[in-house]
Structure formats: C-alpha cells, structure tokens
Amino acid sequence: MLGSFIFFAVMRFPISISLIIAAILGALSAGFGFPLAKLIEGSFGYLDAIMIIASAMIFMRSIEKSGLLKTLANAIARIFHSKPYLLLAFMTLFIMFAGMITGSSTAAVLTTGAIAFPVLTQLGLDKKRAGAIIAMSAIFGMIAPPVNIPVMIIGQGVDMPYMGFTYPLLWLTIPLAFLSSFIFAGKQIHRIRKESIEKGAGGLLIFSPFILLVILMLLEELRVLDLGMPLIFLLCALCATITGKRFNFFKSSVDAMGDSLGILSILVGVGMFIQVMTMTGVRGFVVGSFVSIPQSVLFITMAIGIPLFGAVSSFGSASVLGVPFLLSFLSGDVIVVTAALSMLAGLGDMVPPTALAGIFAAQVVGEKNYFKIFARSLISVVITIIVCVFVVLYSKNVASLPPWLFWVLSAGFLLILSLLKGKEAPKTA
C-alpha cells in the first residue's frame, strides 16, 4: 500500500487519487476484493475536519472580499510604522491568521501572505527574505490553533479527541514563527513613512466579523455556547456581507469551495487509506515495526522521515507516519508529542518537489526560482526540526508549563520590540 501510494504520487497523480488507488490495490492484494463499504466508511472518517475546513475557507474568502484583510494589514502598518520590529512581529501573526483558521499553508500564502507582501517590502525586505517569511509563517499558521489538520488526522488514528492542544501548539509555533521572521529580516528592516500606507476603508464596522469570531470562539471555549466551529465560521462569513464591501456571497462561497477541494479530497483519500490499512493489518504491522526500533534511531528517523514524506503530502505524512511515531512515544505526554509530530509533518510543505507553501510564496513575491526561497528558509526548517525533537524528548516538561506563562512572556517580548526603534525610513526623492 505504501509503495503504491508513493509510486502514484511520484508519477504526479493527485495525492487524493494516489491514496484512493493505493487503498484499493491494498485491499485487492490482501484478498478482500473491492471493499466498497469500507471505502465509503473511510471517506467519512474526517467529516468533522472537512466541515471545519470548508466553512473556514468560506469565511476567509468572505472577509477578503469585504476588504477586512487589507484594511487590517494597513491598520497594523499605520499603527506600528515607526516600530519596524514590532510591525514585523504583527505581520507574522497576520500571515499566520489564515493558516490558523483554515488549516492550510497554501490558503495563508495566497490570502494574508499576498496582502502582507507590500508591507514587508516597505520594511526594506527583498523578495527572497519576504518570500521566506511568508512561506514559513504560513506553515506555522497551519499548525497553530484553533485548526490543525495533521493533529486531527493523527488523533483520529488513535481515537484521541481534538482537545487540549491549544497551548502546546502555541508554545511550539509562535516563538518559532517570531524567531524565523527575525532571522530572515536581520538588520534589513527600517521604519515606514506613514503617508506611504493606504488608509483603510469602512471604519470599525468592517472588523465586526473578526470581533464576532473571537467572541463566539471564547464562548465556545468557556462552554457557554456549543455552536461548533463550522457554524461559527458561517455566521461570521454572513456578517462580512453586511459590514464591508458588498459582494455575492453565493459566488464567493462556491469559489472558496473550489479552492478547498484539493485539501478536502486528500482528507477523503486519507480516510479510505487508513480504513483499508486497518482492515488488511498493514497498520498494525507498521506500528509494530516502529515500536521495535531503538529510541536513538527512532528520533533520527522521525526528524528526517516525517518532513521528507511530507513533501508528498503533509496530511499523508501525518496519517502514515504520525500515528506509528505517536504510539512509539507513549511514555511521554501524548498531546505534546502529537503537536510536535504535526509540526514536522507541516514542514513537508517547504520540502521539494511539491513544496506548496514555498512555490506559492515565490509566485506571490515574484521570484521565478523557488529554490532561492527554499535556501533562505532552510535555517528555519532545521531549527524547527531540532526544537520538535527536544519537545518530544521533554514532552512532560512542556505539558507542565502554565498557560499564563505563555501570555506573560509574549507580552514581555512585544514590549521589548516596542522599545526598538530601528533604522530611519529612507528619504524619498
């Protein structure tokens, strides 16, 4: 099954089709015939994740059409134009936002990444540096809460609910995102002249969908409401139709669904693949093989194997390798270990030949050679892999970190950045 999946993926078949064909061939070779019932059952395995992604994509397309995203980016730039390091930190979070909502690095690159690019160039960054920031921030965004698809896939494989991941994922993604952006930017950035930044349109009312989203998610977290993420995203998307620029909500939703079909079909394929792996015993064989590997070799295999397999598909990597590795590290904190494994799987979006985040980031910044973006991002990829290995190794220590410490350290870090004035903006002719 694994061999046929890799073969068809290398032959440039869509990942979803490769997974489905591999599942069918696996069932036929094991003597189960054509298991239509199991395939249909498996296709519904990730229905929750599919509904969340579909509604999140509709929400992102709605706030993009309403002008909220561009207005927000310009507002951030105007507020922090004289504090370049603080502005870079907030633009990193802005790029991550789309990935956090949709669980897709590609969506983050093409929406918030594209909108943030002009601000990054005004800060003094060239195409390669800006592209690296956009690509890596998008990947960190897809792993950050509230929506993390690799975690959902791994959790589904071991019957673990998607609960308790917020702070482990925040500890893992936010510091690395900031560190990566500042490494890429170096001493290149400078202040921005306020008059060079476009003024936003629509006033405070345009931010209503975002404010509503935060309120509903907080109420959901506090167990005051139980609407579910899909309904929350759809309500906020409808709010965007009356608070910003007018647009055709139906057409926007259809376009958003079209853009998300690639991701959704992969989840259907992954569900079928896992179902047949379980039926044929391949899943048990893979898990048993991994458990018997010595710990020292296991860490090296994890650090290299998951990102490399993620080059085929980060979701496929999470399903095929994520579950066996999680079961191999059951002595640690399973939630923290799962978070780290999802981060390693997400890095596959920067690894050639597919490298979705890197290739789309190169297109956004106008860089013809993607490998220049990849070379610039390589140091961040290596640092992230090393951090993930240590997080798995000391997962119980990470799990014991109190939530308030994250917010105190974040506030302190942003306060320090606010004190750094940076270089003067270059004089215009």
C-alpha positions in Angstrom: 0.0 0.0 0.0 2.7 2.5 1.0 4.7 1.6 -2.1 1.8 2.1 -4.5 0.9 5.4 -2.8 4.5 6.7 -3.2 4.6 5.4 -6.8 1.5 7.2 -7.9 2.4 10.4 -6.1 5.8 10.4 -7.8 4.0 9.9 -11.1 2.3 13.2 -10.4 -1.2 11.8 -9.7 -3.2 14.0 -7.4 -2.5 13.0 -3.8 -6.1 12.2 -3.1 -6.3 9.9 -6.1 -3.0 8.2 -5.2 -4.4 7.5 -1.7 -7.6 6.0 -3.1 -5.8 3.8 -5.7 -3.3 2.6 -3.0 -6.2 1.7 -0.7 -8.0 -0.3 -3.5 -4.8 -2.1 -4.5 -4.0 -2.9 -0.9 -7.4 -4.5 -0.4 -7.2 -6.4 -3.7 -3.7 -7.7 -2.9 -4.8 -8.8 0.6 -7.7 -10.8 -0.9 -10.5 -8.6 0.3 -11.7 -7.8 -3.2 -13.2 -4.3 -3.9 -14.2 -3.1 -0.4 -16.9 -0.6 -1.4 -18.4 -0.4 2.1 -15.0 0.1 3.8 -14.1 2.8 1.3 -17.3 4.7 1.9 -16.9 4.3 5.6 -13.4 5.6 5.5 -14.4 8.6 3.3 -16.5 9.9 6.3 -13.7 9.4 8.8 -12.6 13.0 8.7 -16.1 14.5 8.2 -15.6 16.9 11.2 -12.3 18.3 9.7 -13.8 18.5 6.3 -16.7 20.6 7.6 -14.4 22.9 9.5 -12.1 23.5 6.6 -14.9 24.1 4.1 -16.6 26.7 6.4 -13.3 28.3 7.3 -12.4 28.7 3.6 -15.8 30.4 3.0 -15.1 32.7 6.0 -11.6 33.6 4.7 -12.9 34.3 1.2 -15.8 36.5 2.6 -13.5 38.7 4.8 -11.1 39.0 1.9 -13.9 40.1 -0.5 -15.3 42.5 2.2 -12.0 44.3 2.4 -11.4 43.3 6.1 -8.0 41.7 5.5 -6.5 44.5 3.5 -7.9 47.1 6.0 -6.5 45.1 8.9 -3.0 44.9 7.3 -3.0 48.6 6.6 -4.2 49.4 10.1 -1.4 47.4 11.6 1.2 49.1 9.4 -0.1 52.6 10.2 -0.1 51.9 14.0 3.4 50.4 14.1 5.0 52.2 11.2 7.7 53.8 13.5 8.4 50.4 15.3 9.7 48.1 12.5 10.5 45.1 14.7 7.1 45.2 16.4 5.4 45.7 12.9 7.3 42.6 11.6 6.0 40.6 14.6 2.4 41.6 14.0 2.7 41.0 10.2 4.0 37.5 11.0 0.9 36.9 13.1 -1.3 38.4 10.4 0.1 35.9 7.8 -0.4 33.1 10.2 -4.0 34.0 10.8 -5.3 32.5 7.5 -3.5 29.2 8.3 -4.8 29.2 11.8 -8.4 29.5 10.6 -8.2 27.2 7.5 -5.5 24.7 8.5 -3.9 25.3 5.1 -0.5 26.9 4.4 -1.5 27.4 0.8 -4.5 29.5 1.8 -2.4 31.5 4.2 0.2 32.3 1.5 -2.4 33.3 -1.1 -4.5 35.4 1.2 -2.8 37.1 4.1 0.6 36.4 2.7 -0.2 38.2 -0.5 -1.7 41.2 1.4 1.3 41.4 3.8 3.9 41.3 1.0 3.7 45.1 0.2 4.2 45.9 3.9 7.2 43.6 4.1 8.8 45.3 1.0 8.1 48.7 2.6 10.0 47.5 5.7 13.0 47.0 3.4 13.0 43.3 2.7 13.9 41.8 -0.7 11.9 39.1 -2.5 13.8 36.2 -1.1 13.5 37.3 2.6 9.9 38.3 2.2 9.1 35.1 0.5 10.7 33.0 3.2 8.8 34.9 5.9 5.5 34.4 4.1 6.1 30.7 3.5 7.3 29.8 7.0 4.7 32.0 8.7 2.0 30.2 6.6 3.3 26.8 7.8 3.5 27.8 11.4 -0.1 29.2 10.9 -1.4 25.9 9.6 -0.1 24.2 12.7 -1.2 26.8 15.2 -4.6 26.6 16.9 -7.6 26.6 16.5 -7.5 24.4 13.3 -4.7 21.9 12.9 -5.5 19.2 10.4 -2.4 16.9 11.0 -3.3 16.7 14.7 -6.9 15.8 13.8 -5.6 13.1 11.4 -3.2 11.6 14.0 -5.8 11.9 16.7 -8.4 10.1 14.6 -5.8 7.3 14.1 -5.6 6.6 17.9 -9.1 7.7 18.9 -7.9 10.8 20.6 -10.3 13.8 20.7 -9.1 17.2 19.4 -9.0 18.8 22.8 -6.2 20.3 25.0 -3.9 21.2 22.1 -4.2 25.0 22.3 -1.2 25.8 24.5 1.2 23.0 23.3 0.6 24.3 19.7 1.0 27.9 20.8 4.3 27.2 22.6 5.5 25.3 19.5 4.5 27.8 16.8 4.5 31.4 18.0 8.1 31.5 19.3 9.4 29.7 16.2 7.5 32.0 13.9 8.9 35.1 15.5 12.4 33.7 15.6 12.2 32.7 11.9 11.0 36.1 10.8 13.7 38.0 12.7 16.4 35.6 11.4 15.2 36.3 7.8 14.8 40.0 8.3 18.1 40.5 10.1 19.1 44.2 10.2 17.5 44.9 6.9 14.2 46.4 8.2 13.6 50.1 8.7 10.7 52.4 9.7 7.9 53.1 7.2 6.7 56.6 6.3 3.1 56.8 7.4 2.0 58.7 4.3 3.1 55.8 2.1 0.5 53.5 3.7 -3.0 53.3 2.3 -5.8 54.3 4.6 -8.4 51.5 5.3 -12.0 51.9 4.3 -15.1 51.1 6.2 -14.2 52.2 9.7 -14.5 50.0 12.8 -17.7 48.2 11.4 -15.6 46.3 8.9 -13.9 44.5 11.7 -17.2 43.1 13.0 -16.8 39.6 11.5 -13.4 39.2 13.2 -14.7 40.5 16.5 -17.7 38.2 16.3 -15.4 35.2 15.6 -13.2 35.9 18.7 -16.3 36.3 20.9 -18.0 33.1 19.7 -14.8 31.1 20.0 -14.3 32.4 23.5 -17.8 31.5 24.4 -17.3 28.1 22.9 -14.1 27.6 24.9 -15.9 28.6 28.1 -18.7 26.1 27.3 -21.3 28.9 27.3 -22.3 28.1 23.7 -22.0 24.9 21.7 -22.4 26.0 18.1 -19.4 24.1 16.7 -16.6 25.6 14.5 -18.4 25.2 11.1 -21.5 27.2 12.2 -19.3 29.9 13.9 -17.3 30.4 10.6 -20.5 30.5 8.6 -22.2 33.1 10.9 -19.1 35.3 10.7 -18.9 34.9 6.9 -22.5 36.1 6.7 -21.7 39.0 9.0 -19.0 40.1 6.5 -21.6 40.5 3.8 -23.2 43.5 5.6 -20.2 45.1 7.3 -17.8 45.7 4.4 -17.7 45.9 0.7 -20.8 44.3 -0.9 -20.1 41.0 -2.8 -22.0 38.0 -4.0 -21.9 35.6 -1.0 -23.1 32.6 -3.0 -20.4 33.0 -5.8 -17.8 33.7 -3.1 -18.7 30.5 -1.3 -18.6 28.5 -4.5 -15.1 29.8 -5.3 -14.0 29.1 -1.8 -15.2 25.5 -2.0 -13.5 25.1 -5.3 -10.2 26.3 -3.8 -10.6 23.9 -0.9 -11.5 20.8 -2.9 -7.8 19.7 -3.1 -7.5 19.6 0.7 -10.9 18.1 1.2 -10.3 15.3 -1.3 -7.0 14.5 0.4 -8.9 14.0 3.7 -11.3 11.7 2.0 -8.4 9.7 0.5 -6.6 9.6 3.8 -9.7 8.2 5.5 -10.1 5.4 2.9 -6.4 4.6 3.1 -6.4 4.3 6.9 -9.5 2.2 6.9 -8.1 -0.3 4.4 -4.7 -0.3 6.2 -6.6 -1.3 9.4 -8.7 -3.9 7.6 -5.7 -5.6 6.0 -3.4 -5.5 9.0 -0.8 -3.2 7.4 -1.4 -0.6 10.0 -0.7 -3.0 12.8 2.5 -4.2 11.0 3.8 -0.6 10.6 3.1 0.2 14.2 4.7 -3.0 15.5 7.8 -2.3 13.3 8.2 1.3 14.6 7.8 0.2 18.3 10.7 -2.2 17.9 13.1 0.4 16.6 15.7 1.6 19.2 14.9 5.1 20.7 18.0 6.7 19.3 17.3 5.6 15.8 13.6 6.5 16.2 14.4 10.2 16.9 16.6 10.4 13.8 14.0 8.7 11.7 11.3 11.0 13.0 13.3 14.1 12.4 14.1 13.2 8.8 11.4 10.9 7.7 8.2 12.9 8.6 9.3 16.1 6.8 10.6 14.2 3.7 7.4 12.2 3.5 5.5 15.4 3.9 7.0 16.6 0.6 4.4 14.1 -0.9 1.7 15.4 1.4 1.8 16.8 4.9 -1.6 15.2 5.6 -0.4 11.8 4.2 2.7 12.1 6.4 0.6 12.7 9.4 -1.6 9.7 8.7 1.0 7.2 7.6 3.9 8.1 9.9 2.4 10.3 12.6 0.3 7.5 14.2 3.2 4.9 14.5 5.5 7.5 15.9 3.0 8.6 18.4 2.5 5.1 19.6 6.2 4.7 19.9 6.4 7.7 22.3 3.5 6.8 24.6 5.8 7.2 27.6 5.7 11.0 27.0 2.7 13.4 27.0 0.7 12.3 24.0 -0.8 15.7 23.4 2.6 17.5 23.3 4.1 14.7 21.2 1.2 14.8 18.7 1.7 18.6 18.5 5.4 18.2 17.7 4.7 15.4 15.1 2.1 17.7 13.4 4.8 20.4 13.2 7.2 18.1 11.5 4.5 17.0 9.0 3.7 20.6 8.3 7.3 21.3 7.3 6.7 19.0 4.3 5.0 22.0 2.6 8.5 23.5 2.3 10.3 20.4 1.0 10.8 19.8 -2.8 9.4 18.6 -5.1 5.8 19.7 -4.1 6.8 22.4 -1.6 3.3 24.0 -1.9 4.0 26.9 0.6 7.4 27.7 -0.9 6.3 27.6 -4.5 3.2 29.7 -3.9 5.2 32.2 -1.8 7.7 32.5 -4.7 4.7 33.3 -7.0 3.3 35.9 -4.6 6.6 37.8 -4.3 7.5 37.5 -8.0 10.6 35.2 -7.5 10.9 32.9 -10.5 13.3 30.4 -8.8 11.6 28.8 -5.8 14.8 27.3 -4.6 16.0 30.7 -3.6 13.1 30.9 -1.2 13.8 27.4 0.0 17.5 28.1 0.6 16.7 31.2 2.6 14.1 29.2 4.7 16.4 26.2 5.3 17.8 27.5 8.6 14.3 27.9 10.0 13.4 24.4 8.9 16.4 22.9 10.6 15.8 24.9 13.8 12.2 23.8 13.8 13.1 20.1 13.4 15.6 20.3 16.3 13.1 22.0 18.5 10.4 19.4 17.7 12.8 16.6 18.6 13.5 18.2 22.0 9.8 18.9 22.6 9.1 15.1 22.0 12.1 14.2 24.3 10.9 16.6 27.1 7.2 16.4 26.4 6.1 16.1 30.0 8.1 19.3 30.9 6.4 21.2 28.1 3.0 19.9 29.2 3.6 21.2 32.7 4.1 24.8 31.5 1.2 27.0 32.9 -0.9 28.8 30.3 -0.4 32.2 31.9 3.3 32.0 31.3 2.8 32.0 27.6 0.9 35.3 27.7 3.3 36.9 30.2 6.3 36.0 28.0 4.5 37.1 24.8 3.6 40.5 26.3 7.1 41.0 27.6 8.6 40.1 24.2 6.3 42.5 22.4 7.1 45.2 25.0 10.8 44.8 24.2 10.2 45.0 20.5 8.2 48.3 21.0 11.3 49.8 22.5 13.4 49.0 19.4 13.1 52.0 17.0 15.1 50.6 14.1 16.6 52.5 11.3 15.1 55.6 9.8 12.9 55.3 6.7 14.9 56.1 3.5 14.2 59.5 2.2 12.1 59.7 -1.0 13.4 61.7 -3.9 
